[in-house]
C-alpha cells in the first residue's frame, strides 16, 4: 500500500511539474465533479486550461488567480453560471462554454468581448 501511495504522490508531482513547465493543464475526460484545487496553485503558470467533458457544476471565484490564462475550455460540463470575476482574466483570448447549462454571462465579462 505504501508503494501505491508513493507512486500516486510521484505522479501528482510529475503532473504538476509538467503543467507548470508547459502552461497547459489538460484534464479533458477526467470524470471530475469539482474544480481541481491544485490547478489554482499554479496561478501564473497556466496559459491553457482544458476541462472539457467532465461533470463540473461550478467554477470557483479563485479562477481569477490564473492571470496569464489565454484559453479556458469548459465545454460539455454541467456549469450553470460563471464567476463574476472572470472578467479579471485580461489575457483570456478563447473561452469555450458549449454544452453547459449557462443562460447568460455575468456583466463583468463584457470586458472580455472584442
Biopython code that builds the backbone (N, CA, C, O; Angstrom):
import numpy as np
from Bio.PDB.StructureBuilder import StructureBuilder

atoms = [
    (1, "UNK", "N", (0.817, -1.190, 0.000)),
    (1, "UNK", "CA", (0.000, 0.000, 0.000)),
    (1, "UNK", "C", (0.859, 1.252, 0.000)),
    (1, "UNK", "O", (0.527, 2.223, -0.680)),
    (2, "UNK", "N", (1.953, 1.253, 0.745)),
    (2, "UNK", "CA", (2.866, 2.385, 0.761)),
    (2, "UNK", "C", (3.436, 2.655, -0.616)),
    (2, "UNK", "O", (3.660, 3.808, -0.985)),
    (3, "UNK", "N", (3.668, 1.614, -1.365)),
    (3, "UNK", "CA", (4.196, 1.720, -2.719)),
    (3, "UNK", "C", (3.239, 2.507, -3.612)),
    (3, "UNK", "O", (3.654, 3.423, -4.322)),
    (4, "UNK", "N", (1.983, 2.152, -3.573)),
    (4, "UNK", "CA", (0.986, 2.810, -4.418)),
    (4, "UNK", "C", (0.803, 4.264, -4.020)),
    (4, "UNK", "O", (0.674, 5.127, -4.888)),
    (5, "UNK", "N", (0.789, 4.551, -2.733)),
    (5, "UNK", "CA", (0.657, 5.933, -2.267)),
    (5, "UNK", "C", (1.844, 6.751, -2.750)),
    (5, "UNK", "O", (1.689, 7.905, -3.149)),
    (6, "UNK", "N", (3.017, 6.159, -2.713)),
    (6, "UNK", "CA", (4.224, 6.834, -3.182)),
    (6, "UNK", "C", (4.145, 7.103, -4.685)),
    (6, "UNK", "O", (4.521, 8.180, -5.146)),
    (7, "UNK", "N", (3.657, 6.129, -5.441)),
    (7, "UNK", "CA", (3.516, 6.304, -6.888)),
    (7, "UNK", "C", (2.506, 7.396, -7.206)),
    (7, "UNK", "O", (2.725, 8.188, -8.122)),
    (8, "UNK", "N", (1.396, 7.452, -6.462)),
    (8, "UNK", "CA", (0.398, 8.495, -6.679)),
    (8, "UNK", "C", (0.984, 9.868, -6.406)),
    (8, "UNK", "O", (0.746, 10.809, -7.165)),
    (9, "UNK", "N", (1.750, 9.991, -5.326)),
    (9, "UNK", "CA", (2.381, 11.265, -4.988)),
    (9, "UNK", "C", (3.374, 11.662, -6.071)),
    (9, "UNK", "O", (3.442, 12.827, -6.462)),
    (10, "UNK", "N", (4.148, 10.686, -6.557)),
    (10, "UNK", "CA", (5.108, 10.957, -7.627)),
    (10, "UNK", "C", (4.398, 11.381, -8.906)),
    (10, "UNK", "O", (4.825, 12.327, -9.569)),
    (11, "UNK", "N", (3.316, 10.686, -9.258)),
    (11, "UNK", "CA", (2.613, 11.026, -10.492)),
    (11, "UNK", "C", (1.946, 12.394, -10.376)),
    (11, "UNK", "O", (1.902, 13.143, -11.352)),
    (12, "UNK", "N", (1.426, 12.726, -9.193)),
    (12, "UNK", "CA", (0.830, 14.048, -8.997)),
    (12, "UNK", "C", (1.903, 15.129, -9.089)),
    (12, "UNK", "O", (1.693, 16.157, -9.732)),
    (13, "UNK", "N", (3.051, 14.902, -8.453)),
    (13, "UNK", "CA", (4.151, 15.868, -8.506)),
    (13, "UNK", "C", (4.644, 16.032, -9.941)),
    (13, "UNK", "O", (4.931, 17.144, -10.383)),
    (14, "UNK", "N", (4.740, 14.928, -10.658)),
    (14, "UNK", "CA", (5.192, 14.974, -12.042)),
    (14, "UNK", "C", (4.180, 15.713, -12.922)),
    (14, "UNK", "O", (4.559, 16.494, -13.794)),
    (15, "UNK", "N", (2.903, 15.459, -12.686)),
    (15, "UNK", "CA", (1.850, 16.144, -13.440)),
    (15, "UNK", "C", (1.892, 17.645, -13.170)),
    (15, "UNK", "O", (1.802, 18.440, -14.106)),
    (16, "UNK", "N", (2.027, 18.046, -11.907)),
    (16, "UNK", "CA", (2.107, 19.466, -11.561)),
    (16, "UNK", "C", (3.330, 20.118, -12.194)),
    (16, "UNK", "O", (3.250, 21.241, -12.691)),
    (17, "UNK", "N", (4.454, 19.420, -12.176)),
    (17, "UNK", "CA", (5.680, 19.954, -12.788)),
    (17, "UNK", "C", (5.491, 20.136, -14.296)),
    (17, "UNK", "O", (5.930, 21.137, -14.862)),
    (18, "UNK", "N", (4.841, 19.174, -14.938)),
    (18, "UNK", "CA", (4.586, 19.262, -16.385)),
    (18, "UNK", "C", (3.665, 20.438, -16.692)),
    (18, "UNK", "O", (3.917, 21.200, -17.625)),
    (19, "UNK", "N", (2.595, 20.587, -15.904)),
    (19, "UNK", "CA", (1.674, 21.705, -16.105)),
    (19, "UNK", "C", (2.396, 23.034, -15.931)),
    (19, "UNK", "O", (2.196, 23.969, -16.706)),
    (20, "UNK", "N", (3.232, 23.106, -14.910)),
    (20, "UNK", "CA", (3.950, 24.347, -14.625)),
    (20, "UNK", "C", (4.920, 24.689, -15.768)),
    (20, "UNK", "O", (5.042, 25.853, -16.151)),
    (21, "UNK", "N", (5.601, 23.685, -16.305)),
    (21, "UNK", "CA", (6.595, 23.956, -17.355)),
    (21, "UNK", "C", (5.953, 24.242, -18.712)),
    (21, "UNK", "O", (6.466, 25.063, -19.471)),
    (22, "UNK", "N", (4.843, 23.579, -19.027)),
    (22, "UNK", "CA", (4.210, 23.786, -20.337)),
    (22, "UNK", "C", (3.156, 24.882, -20.323)),
    (22, "UNK", "O", (2.878, 25.494, -21.354)),
    (23, "UNK", "N", (2.568, 25.134, -19.156)),
    (23, "UNK", "CA", (1.474, 26.093, -19.071)),
    (23, "UNK", "C", (0.148, 25.511, -19.527)),
    (23, "UNK", "O", (-0.857, 26.221, -19.582)),
    (24, "UNK", "N", (0.137, 24.234, -19.851)),
    (24, "UNK", "CA", (-1.075, 23.580, -20.361)),
    (24, "UNK", "C", (-1.581, 22.571, -19.336)),
    (24, "UNK", "O", (-0.891, 21.613, -18.989)),
    (25, "UNK", "N", (-2.797, 22.807, -18.863)),
    (25, "UNK", "CA", (-3.444, 21.881, -17.935)),
    (25, "UNK", "C", (-4.569, 21.208, -18.714)),
    (25, "UNK", "O", (-5.600, 21.822, -18.987)),
    (26, "UNK", "N", (-4.366, 19.949, -19.066)),
    (26, "UNK", "CA", (-5.337, 19.199, -19.860)),
    (26, "UNK", "C", (-5.971, 18.123, -18.986)),
    (26, "UNK", "O", (-5.354, 17.102, -18.680)),
    (27, "UNK", "N", (-7.211, 18.373, -18.594)),
    (27, "UNK", "CA", (-7.958, 17.411, -17.773)),
    (27, "UNK", "C", (-9.259, 17.020, -18.469)),
    (27, "UNK", "O", (-10.293, 16.823, -17.830)),
    (28, "UNK", "N", (-9.182, 16.917, -19.755)),
    (28, "UNK", "CA", (-10.317, 16.500, -20.576)),
    (28, "UNK", "C", (-10.685, 15.062, -20.219)),
    (28, "UNK", "O", (-9.809, 14.216, -20.043)),
    (29, "UNK", "N", (-11.977, 14.793, -20.115)),
    (29, "UNK", "CA", (-12.481, 13.435, -19.846)),
    (29, "UNK", "C", (-11.922, 12.829, -18.561)),
    (29, "UNK", "O", (-11.693, 11.621, -18.497)),
    (30, "UNK", "N", (-11.702, 13.649, -17.547)),
    (30, "UNK", "CA", (-11.111, 13.157, -16.291)),
    (30, "UNK", "C", (-12.164, 12.763, -15.252)),
    (30, "UNK", "O", (-11.820, 12.401, -14.127)),
    (31, "UNK", "N", (-13.445, 12.831, -15.627)),
    (31, "UNK", "CA", (-14.550, 12.464, -14.725)),
    (31, "UNK", "C", (-14.583, 13.321, -13.460)),
    (31, "UNK", "O", (-14.978, 12.850, -12.394)),
    (32, "UNK", "N", (-14.166, 14.581, -13.584)),
    (32, "UNK", "CA", (-14.141, 15.488, -12.435)),
    (32, "UNK", "C", (-15.541, 15.974, -12.097)),
    (32, "UNK", "O", (-16.326, 16.306, -12.986)),
    (33, "UNK", "N", (-15.847, 16.012, -10.808)),
    (33, "UNK", "CA", (-17.123, 16.556, -10.339)),
    (33, "UNK", "C", (-16.920, 17.907, -9.670)),
    (33, "UNK", "O", (-17.878, 18.648, -9.449)),
    (34, "UNK", "N", (-15.675, 18.226, -9.348)),
    (34, "UNK", "CA", (-15.365, 19.529, -8.760)),
    (34, "UNK", "C", (-14.072, 20.051, -9.370)),
    (34, "UNK", "O", (-13.241, 19.289, -9.866)),
    (35, "UNK", "N", (-13.928, 21.351, -9.320)),
    (35, "UNK", "CA", (-12.759, 22.013, -9.883)),
    (35, "UNK", "C", (-11.517, 21.585, -9.101)),
    (35, "UNK", "O", (-11.525, 21.656, -7.872)),
    (36, "UNK", "N", (-10.457, 21.145, -9.771)),
    (36, "UNK", "CA", (-9.255, 20.672, -9.071)),
    (36, "UNK", "C", (-8.470, 21.820, -8.425)),
    (36, "UNK", "O", (-7.969, 22.707, -9.116)),
    (37, "UNK", "N", (-8.371, 21.791, -7.103)),
    (37, "UNK", "CA", (-7.702, 22.856, -6.355)),
    (37, "UNK", "C", (-6.241, 23.029, -6.750)),
    (37, "UNK", "O", (-5.723, 24.146, -6.729)),
    (38, "UNK", "N", (-5.572, 21.939, -7.109)),
    (38, "UNK", "CA", (-4.147, 22.047, -7.435)),
    (38, "UNK", "C", (-3.897, 22.938, -8.644)),
    (38, "UNK", "O", (-2.805, 23.485, -8.792)),
    (39, "UNK", "N", (-4.896, 23.090, -9.511)),
    (39, "UNK", "CA", (-4.756, 23.977, -10.663)),
    (39, "UNK", "C", (-4.608, 25.422, -10.192)),
    (39, "UNK", "O", (-3.828, 26.189, -10.759)),
    (40, "UNK", "N", (-5.351, 25.786, -9.166)),
    (40, "UNK", "CA", (-5.294, 27.156, -8.647)),
    (40, "UNK", "C", (-3.933, 27.478, -8.050)),
    (40, "UNK", "O", (-3.523, 28.638, -8.030)),
    (41, "UNK", "N", (-3.235, 26.464, -7.566)),
    (41, "UNK", "CA", (-1.900, 26.673, -7.000)),
    (41, "UNK", "C", (-0.865, 27.008, -8.072)),
    (41, "UNK", "O", (0.227, 27.479, -7.752)),
    (42, "UNK", "N", (-1.195, 26.774, -9.322)),
    (42, "UNK", "CA", (-0.266, 27.053, -10.423)),
    (42, "UNK", "C", (-0.336, 28.502, -10.882)),
    (42, "UNK", "O", (0.468, 28.933, -11.709)),
    (43, "UNK", "N", (-1.274, 29.240, -10.362)),
    (43, "UNK", "CA", (-1.629, 30.619, -10.705)),
    (43, "UNK", "C", (-1.008, 31.155, -11.998)),
    (43, "UNK", "O", (-1.604, 30.969, -13.059)),
    (44, "UNK", "N", (0.131, 31.795, -11.964)),
    (44, "UNK", "CA", (0.704, 32.471, -13.139)),
    (44, "UNK", "C", (1.177, 31.523, -14.239)),
    (44, "UNK", "O", (1.384, 31.961, -15.371)),
    (45, "UNK", "N", (1.349, 30.258, -13.944)),
    (45, "UNK", "CA", (1.882, 29.300, -14.923)),
    (45, "UNK", "C", (0.863, 28.881, -15.974)),
    (45, "UNK", "O", (1.242, 28.544, -17.096)),
    (46, "UNK", "N", (-0.404, 28.896, -15.640)),
    (46, "UNK", "CA", (-1.437, 28.350, -16.530)),
    (46, "UNK", "C", (-1.733, 29.307, -17.687)),
    (46, "UNK", "O", (-2.104, 30.462, -17.479)),
    (47, "UNK", "N", (-1.560, 28.800, -18.903)),
    (47, "UNK", "CA", (-1.933, 29.553, -20.101)),
    (47, "UNK", "C", (-3.157, 28.933, -20.770)),
    (47, "UNK", "O", (-3.982, 29.638, -21.352)),
    (48, "UNK", "N", (-3.267, 27.599, -20.679)),
    (48, "UNK", "CA", (-4.410, 26.879, -21.241)),
    (48, "UNK", "C", (-4.955, 25.932, -20.186)),
    (48, "UNK", "O", (-4.215, 25.157, -19.580)),
    (49, "UNK", "N", (-6.264, 26.008, -19.979)),
    (49, "UNK", "CA", (-6.940, 25.101, -19.049)),
    (49, "UNK", "C", (-8.076, 24.423, -19.800)),
    (49, "UNK", "O", (-9.040, 25.073, -20.204)),
    (50, "UNK", "N", (-7.956, 23.118, -19.983)),
    (50, "UNK", "CA", (-8.968, 22.341, -20.702)),
    (50, "UNK", "C", (-9.630, 21.363, -19.737)),
    (50, "UNK", "O", (-9.023, 20.385, -19.302)),
    (51, "UNK", "N", (-10.881, 21.648, -19.415)),
    (51, "UNK", "CA", (-11.675, 20.794, -18.521)),
    (51, "UNK", "C", (-12.887, 20.222, -19.267)),
    (51, "UNK", "O", (-13.929, 19.966, -18.665)),
    (52, "UNK", "N", (-12.743, 20.031, -20.551)),
    (52, "UNK", "CA", (-13.819, 19.522, -21.394)),
    (52, "UNK", "C", (-14.286, 18.139, -20.949)),
    (52, "UNK", "O", (-13.501, 17.297, -20.513)),
    (53, "UNK", "N", (-15.583, 17.945, -21.078)),
    (53, "UNK", "CA", (-16.233, 16.648, -20.867)),
    (53, "UNK", "C", (-15.962, 16.073, -19.478)),
    (53, "UNK", "O", (-15.404, 14.986, -19.326)),
    (54, "UNK", "N", (-16.373, 16.836, -18.484)),
    (54, "UNK", "CA", (-16.339, 16.390, -17.098)),
    (54, "UNK", "C", (-17.746, 16.560, -16.531)),
    (54, "UNK", "O", (-18.710, 16.643, -17.291)),
    (55, "UNK", "N", (-17.871, 16.612, -15.227)),
    (55, "UNK", "CA", (-19.179, 16.767, -14.580)),
    (55, "UNK", "C", (-19.180, 18.008, -13.682)),
    (55, "UNK", "O", (-19.863, 18.038, -12.658)),
    (56, "UNK", "N", (-18.417, 19.021, -14.068)),
    (56, "UNK", "CA", (-18.295, 20.230, -13.256)),
    (56, "UNK", "C", (-19.601, 21.008, -13.244)),
    (56, "UNK", "O", (-20.251, 21.179, -14.275)),
    (57, "UNK", "N", (-19.969, 21.473, -12.066)),
    (57, "UNK", "CA", (-21.190, 22.256, -11.900)),
    (57, "UNK", "C", (-20.858, 23.729, -11.709)),
    (57, "UNK", "O", (-21.608, 24.601, -12.149)),
    (58, "UNK", "N", (-19.732, 24.008, -11.052)),
    (58, "UNK", "CA", (-19.366, 25.406, -10.832)),
    (58, "UNK", "C", (-17.866, 25.618, -10.970)),
    (58, "UNK", "O", (-17.063, 24.694, -10.842)),
    (59, "UNK", "N", (-17.528, 26.853, -11.231)),
    (59, "UNK", "CA", (-16.140, 27.286, -11.346)),
    (59, "UNK", "C", (-15.884, 28.227, -10.169)),
    (59, "UNK", "O", (-16.661, 29.155, -9.943)),
    (60, "UNK", "N", (-14.811, 28.001, -9.422)),
    (60, "UNK", "CA", (-14.576, 28.809, -8.223)),
    (60, "UNK", "C", (-14.168, 30.253, -8.545)),
    (60, "UNK", "O", (-13.591, 30.529, -9.597)),
    (61, "UNK", "N", (-14.475, 31.155, -7.628)),
    (61, "UNK", "CA", (-14.063, 32.552, -7.763)),
    (61, "UNK", "C", (-12.553, 32.677, -7.911)),
    (61, "UNK", "O", (-12.060, 33.586, -8.578)),
    (62, "UNK", "N", (-11.829, 31.764, -7.291)),
    (62, "UNK", "CA", (-10.366, 31.815, -7.298)),
    (62, "UNK", "C", (-9.762, 31.600, -8.685)),
    (62, "UNK", "O", (-8.547, 31.709, -8.849)),
    (63, "UNK", "N", (-10.587, 31.299, -9.676)),
    (63, "UNK", "CA", (-10.058, 31.130, -11.030)),
    (63, "UNK", "C", (-9.380, 32.415, -11.503)),
    (63, "UNK", "O", (-8.538, 32.385, -12.400)),
    (64, "UNK", "N", (-9.749, 33.528, -10.902)),
    (64, "UNK", "CA", (-9.139, 34.808, -11.285)),
    (64, "UNK", "C", (-7.657, 34.868, -10.919)),
    (64, "UNK", "O", (-6.955, 35.782, -11.350)),
    (65, "UNK", "N", (-7.169, 33.904, -10.128)),
    (65, "UNK", "CA", (-5.739, 33.826, -9.810)),
    (65, "UNK", "C", (-4.913, 33.408, -11.030)),
    (65, "UNK", "O", (-3.703, 33.630, -11.071)),
    (66, "UNK", "N", (-5.562, 32.811, -12.008)),
    (66, "UNK", "CA", (-4.864, 32.317, -13.202)),
    (66, "UNK", "C", (-4.703, 33.462, -14.206)),
    (66, "UNK", "O", (-5.240, 33.411, -15.313)),
    (67, "UNK", "N", (-3.961, 34.484, -13.805)),
    (67, "UNK", "CA", (-3.936, 35.759, -14.530)),
    (67, "UNK", "C", (-3.283, 35.704, -15.911)),
    (67, "UNK", "O", (-3.473, 36.628, -16.702)),
    (68, "UNK", "N", (-2.535, 34.677, -16.221)),
    (68, "UNK", "CA", (-1.913, 34.568, -17.546)),
    (68, "UNK", "C", (-2.655, 33.607, -18.472)),
    (68, "UNK", "O", (-2.172, 33.284, -19.557)),
    (69, "UNK", "N", (-3.826, 33.155, -18.039)),
    (69, "UNK", "CA", (-4.577, 32.186, -18.838)),
    (69, "UNK", "C", (-5.071, 32.842, -20.128)),
    (69, "UNK", "O", (-5.662, 33.922, -20.109)),
    (70, "UNK", "N", (-4.818, 32.170, -21.235)),
    (70, "UNK", "CA", (-5.243, 32.652, -22.542)),
    (70, "UNK", "C", (-6.400, 31.836, -23.112)),
    (70, "UNK", "O", (-7.205, 32.348, -23.890)),
    (71, "UNK", "N", (-6.477, 30.563, -22.720)),
    (71, "UNK", "CA", (-7.536, 29.682, -23.228)),
    (71, "UNK", "C", (-8.191, 28.959, -22.066)),
    (71, "UNK", "O", (-7.515, 28.315, -21.264)),
    (72, "UNK", "N", (-9.507, 29.068, -21.979)),
    (72, "UNK", "CA", (-10.293, 28.386, -20.952)),
    (72, "UNK", "C", (-11.346, 27.556, -21.671)),
    (72, "UNK", "O", (-12.261, 28.100, -22.290)),
    (73, "UNK", "N", (-11.215, 26.253, -21.587)),
    (73, "UNK", "CA", (-12.101, 25.358, -22.327)),
    (73, "UNK", "C", (-12.910, 24.546, -21.320)),
    (73, "UNK", "O", (-12.387, 23.666, -20.637)),
    (74, "UNK", "N", (-14.194, 24.868, -21.248)),
    (74, "UNK", "CA", (-15.089, 24.254, -20.262)),
    (74, "UNK", "C", (-16.252, 23.526, -20.930)),
    (74, "UNK", "O", (-17.269, 23.276, -20.283)),
    (75, "UNK", "N", (-16.126, 23.189, -22.180)),
    (75, "UNK", "CA", (-17.217, 22.569, -22.933)),
    (75, "UNK", "C", (-17.656, 21.247, -22.311)),
    (75, "UNK", "O", (-16.865, 20.520, -21.711)),
    (76, "UNK", "N", (-18.937, 20.966, -22.477)),
    (76, "UNK", "CA", (-19.525, 19.675, -22.106)),
    (76, "UNK", "C", (-19.369, 19.350, -20.620)),
    (76, "UNK", "O", (-18.814, 18.317, -20.244)),
    (77, "UNK", "N", (-19.870, 20.256, -19.795)),
    (77, "UNK", "CA", (-19.939, 20.069, -18.349)),
    (77, "UNK", "C", (-21.373, 20.349, -17.911)),
    (77, "UNK", "O", (-22.288, 20.307, -18.734)),
    (78, "UNK", "N", (-21.577, 20.628, -16.659)),
    (78, "UNK", "CA", (-22.913, 20.918, -16.117)),
    (78, "UNK", "C", (-22.963, 22.316, -15.499)),
    (78, "UNK", "O", (-23.768, 22.578, -14.604)),
    (79, "UNK", "N", (-22.113, 23.196, -15.974)),
    (79, "UNK", "CA", (-21.969, 24.533, -15.399)),
    (79, "UNK", "C", (-23.216, 25.361, -15.687)),
    (79, "UNK", "O", (-23.689, 25.416, -16.822)),
    (80, "UNK", "N", (-23.741, 26.003, -14.650)),
    (80, "UNK", "CA", (-24.933, 26.840, -14.792)),
    (80, "UNK", "C", (-24.613, 28.321, -14.820)),
    (80, "UNK", "O", (-25.323, 29.099, -15.458)),
    (81, "UNK", "N", (-23.545, 28.721, -14.129)),
    (81, "UNK", "CA", (-23.159, 30.137, -14.145)),
    (81, "UNK", "C", (-21.657, 30.257, -13.946)),
    (81, "UNK", "O", (-20.993, 29.365, -13.418)),
    (82, "UNK", "N", (-21.158, 31.387, -14.388)),
    (82, "UNK", "CA", (-19.725, 31.653, -14.293)),
    (82, "UNK", "C", (-19.464, 32.652, -13.175)),
    (82, "UNK", "O", (-20.327, 33.474, -12.865)),
    (83, "UNK", "N", (-18.286, 32.590, -12.567)),
    (83, "UNK", "CA", (-17.972, 33.555, -11.516)),
    (83, "UNK", "C", (-17.865, 34.968, -12.099)),
    (83, "UNK", "O", (-17.385, 35.155, -13.218)),
    (84, "UNK", "N", (-18.314, 35.949, -11.332)),
    (84, "UNK", "CA", (-18.325, 37.331, -11.818)),
    (84, "UNK", "C", (-16.923, 37.868, -12.075)),
    (84, "UNK", "O", (-16.746, 38.739, -12.927)),
    (85, "UNK", "N", (-15.940, 37.372, -11.365)),
    (85, "UNK", "CA", (-14.594, 37.913, -11.525)),
    (85, "UNK", "C", (-13.837, 37.310, -12.712)),
    (85, "UNK", "O", (-12.636, 37.541, -12.859)),
    (86, "UNK", "N", (-14.510, 36.560, -13.538)),
    (86, "UNK", "CA", (-13.884, 36.025, -14.747)),
    (86, "UNK", "C", (-13.386, 37.167, -15.633)),
    (86, "UNK", "O", (-12.427, 37.001, -16.387)),
    (87, "UNK", "N", (-14.031, 38.310, -15.540)),
    (87, "UNK", "CA", (-13.628, 39.487, -16.308)),
    (87, "UNK", "C", (-12.248, 40.004, -15.951)),
    (87, "UNK", "O", (-11.679, 40.807, -16.690)),
    (88, "UNK", "N", (-11.704, 39.560, -14.835)),
    (88, "UNK", "CA", (-10.356, 39.981, -14.431)),
    (88, "UNK", "C", (-9.267, 39.276, -15.232)),
    (88, "UNK", "O", (-8.102, 39.672, -15.184)),
    (89, "UNK", "N", (-9.639, 38.247, -15.959)),
    (89, "UNK", "CA", (-8.660, 37.492, -16.752)),
    (89, "UNK", "C", (-8.419, 38.223, -18.070)),
    (89, "UNK", "O", (-8.934, 37.825, -19.115)),
    (90, "UNK", "N", (-7.645, 39.279, -18.010)),
    (90, "UNK", "CA", (-7.469, 40.168, -19.158)),
    (90, "UNK", "C", (-6.655, 39.569, -20.295)),
    (90, "UNK", "O", (-6.697, 40.088, -21.410)),
    (91, "UNK", "N", (-5.916, 38.492, -20.046)),
    (91, "UNK", "CA", (-5.156, 37.851, -21.126)),
    (91, "UNK", "C", (-5.968, 36.760, -21.823)),
    (91, "UNK", "O", (-5.498, 36.153, -22.786)),
    (92, "UNK", "N", (-7.186, 36.511, -21.339)),
    (92, "UNK", "CA", (-8.027, 35.453, -21.904)),
    (92, "UNK", "C", (-8.423, 35.805, -23.337)),
    (92, "UNK", "O", (-8.998, 36.863, -23.591)),
    (93, "UNK", "N", (-8.107, 34.906, -24.268)),
    (93, "UNK", "CA", (-8.413, 35.126, -25.680)),
    (93, "UNK", "C", (-9.510, 34.202, -26.175)),
    (93, "UNK", "O", (-10.290, 34.572, -27.053)),
    (94, "UNK", "N", (-9.573, 32.980, -25.607)),
    (94, "UNK", "CA", (-10.552, 31.979, -26.040)),
    (94, "UNK", "C", (-11.216, 31.387, -24.809)),
    (94, "UNK", "O", (-10.551, 30.957, -23.867)),
    (95, "UNK", "N", (-12.553, 31.376, -24.838)),
    (95, "UNK", "CA", (-13.313, 30.717, -23.774)),
    (95, "UNK", "C", (-14.397, 29.887, -24.457)),
    (95, "UNK", "O", (-15.249, 30.428, -25.162)),
    (96, "UNK", "N", (-14.361, 28.587, -24.246)),
    (96, "UNK", "CA", (-15.314, 27.675, -24.874)),
    (96, "UNK", "C", (-16.258, 27.148, -23.805)),
    (96, "UNK", "O", (-15.832, 26.526, -22.832)),
    (97, "UNK", "N", (-17.549, 27.408, -24.001)),
    (97, "UNK", "CA", (-18.550, 27.072, -22.984)),
    (97, "UNK", "C", (-19.682, 26.202, -23.518)),
    (97, "UNK", "O", (-20.644, 25.950, -22.792)),
    (98, "UNK", "N", (-19.600, 25.742, -24.744)),
    (98, "UNK", "CA", (-20.720, 24.999, -25.321)),
    (98, "UNK", "C", (-21.020, 23.715, -24.542)),
    (98, "UNK", "O", (-20.155, 23.153, -23.870)),
    (99, "UNK", "N", (-22.259, 23.280, -24.654)),
    (99, "UNK", "CA", (-22.778, 22.082, -23.979)),
    (99, "UNK", "C", (-22.674, 22.181, -22.454)),
    (99, "UNK", "O", (-22.206, 21.260, -21.785)),
    (100, "UNK", "N", (-23.120, 23.313, -21.931)),
    (100, "UNK", "CA", (-23.275, 23.542, -20.496)),
    (100, "UNK", "C", (-24.703, 24.027, -20.276)),
    (100, "UNK", "O", (-25.520, 23.988, -21.196)),
    (101, "UNK", "N", (-25.004, 24.476, -19.082)),
    (101, "UNK", "CA", (-26.349, 24.969, -18.766)),
    (101, "UNK", "C", (-26.327, 26.466, -18.479)),
    (101, "UNK", "O", (-27.145, 26.963, -17.705)),
    (102, "UNK", "N", (-25.409, 27.176, -19.089)),
    (102, "UNK", "CA", (-25.239, 28.612, -18.857)),
    (102, "UNK", "C", (-26.270, 29.375, -19.681)),
    (102, "UNK", "O", (-26.359, 29.204, -20.897)),
    (103, "UNK", "N", (-27.048, 30.219, -19.004)),
    (103, "UNK", "CA", (-28.075, 31.009, -19.689)),
    (103, "UNK", "C", (-27.573, 32.402, -20.057)),
    (103, "UNK", "O", (-28.012, 32.981, -21.050)),
    (104, "UNK", "N", (-26.653, 32.939, -19.256)),
    (104, "UNK", "CA", (-26.125, 34.272, -19.546)),
    (104, "UNK", "C", (-24.748, 34.425, -18.911)),
    (104, "UNK", "O", (-24.378, 33.701, -17.986)),
    (105, "UNK", "N", (-24.013, 35.381, -19.433)),
    (105, "UNK", "CA", (-22.693, 35.689, -18.886)),
    (105, "UNK", "C", (-22.827, 36.816, -17.876)),
    (105, "UNK", "O", (-23.686, 37.684, -18.030)),
    (106, "UNK", "N", (-21.992, 36.816, -16.849)),
    (106, "UNK", "CA", (-22.015, 37.937, -15.907)),
    (106, "UNK", "C", (-21.657, 39.236, -16.635)),
    (106, "UNK", "O", (-20.849, 39.225, -17.563)),
    (107, "UNK", "N", (-22.256, 40.348, -16.217)),
    (107, "UNK", "CA", (-21.963, 41.646, -16.831)),
    (107, "UNK", "C", (-20.472, 41.951, -16.808)),
    (107, "UNK", "O", (-19.953, 42.599, -17.717)),
    (108, "UNK", "N", (-19.793, 41.492, -15.784)),
    (108, "UNK", "CA", (-18.364, 41.752, -15.634)),
    (108, "UNK", "C", (-17.538, 41.112, -16.747)),
    (108, "UNK", "O", (-16.377, 41.471, -16.942)),
    (109, "UNK", "N", (-18.123, 40.180, -17.468)),
    (109, "UNK", "CA", (-17.403, 39.517, -18.565)),
    (109, "UNK", "C", (-17.433, 40.343, -19.848)),
    (109, "UNK", "O", (-16.754, 39.998, -20.815)),
    (110, "UNK", "N", (-18.204, 41.422, -19.874)),
    (110, "UNK", "CA", (-18.263, 42.262, -21.072)),
    (110, "UNK", "C", (-16.891, 42.784, -21.463)),
    (110, "UNK", "O", (-16.626, 43.023, -22.641)),
    (111, "UNK", "N", (-16.023, 42.959, -20.484)),
    (111, "UNK", "CA", (-14.671, 43.447, -20.759)),
    (111, "UNK", "C", (-13.893, 42.467, -21.630)),
    (111, "UNK", "O", (-12.932, 42.859, -22.293)),
    (112, "UNK", "N", (-14.292, 41.207, -21.637)),
    (112, "UNK", "CA", (-13.592, 40.182, -22.402)),
    (112, "UNK", "C", (-13.998, 40.171, -23.873)),
    (112, "UNK", "O", (-13.293, 39.603, -24.707)),
    (113, "UNK", "N", (-15.121, 40.790, -24.192)),
    (113, "UNK", "CA", (-15.623, 40.762, -25.563)),
    (113, "UNK", "C", (-14.888, 41.773, -26.422)),
    (113, "UNK", "O", (-14.565, 42.868, -25.961)),
    (114, "UNK", "N", (-14.624, 41.415, -27.656)),
    (114, "UNK", "CA", (-13.967, 42.340, -28.591)),
    (114, "UNK", "C", (-15.025, 43.076, -29.357)),
    (114, "UNK", "O", (-14.707, 43.911, -30.204)),
]
sb = StructureBuilder()
sb.init_structure("model")
sb.init_model(0)
sb.init_chain("A")
sb.init_seg("    ")
for serial, (resi, resn, name, xyz) in enumerate(atoms, 1):
    if name == "N":
        sb.init_residue(resn, " ", resi, " ")
    sb.init_atom(name, np.array(xyz, "f"), 0.0, 1.0, " ", f" {name:<3s}", serial, name[0])
structure = sb.get_structure()
